[in-house]
Amino acid sequence: MSAKKRTYNEAFLKIGFTSIFQNSVVKPQCVVCGNVLNHGSMKPSKLKVHFESLHSQLVDKRLEYFKRKETSLKTIRMASTGHFASQNKAALEASYRIAPEMAQTKKPHSIGEDLT
């Protein structure tokens, strides 16, 4: 007897979950907190338990609310790994420019505050 393969259902969005691929496996992801649950949690009852226990104040929200949350979640999602990243490009570029100067001083990283 083989295990039942669960797939994502669009109705899960009413419960506050979207899908994400991790290691070629579809997993549910909460659109409110961003938590990625394991594939075994792809049951409506388990998704409801997560949502009602952690986000009980949002139980009465409409589907449009969760669609907006899903859209914003997908825009900040960096990759299909489930990790989030929102980096400021200017700050990242500045850190790359200052790193060689900090290395040349041969002092601790705190010297970066004094360099101009």
ABEGO torsion letter per residue (X at the ends): XBBBBBBBBAAAAAAGBBBBBBGGBBBBBBAAAGBBBBAAAABAAAAAAAAAAAAAAAAABBAAAAAAAAAAAAAABABAAGBBBBBBAAAAAAAAAAAAAAAAAGBBAAAAAABX
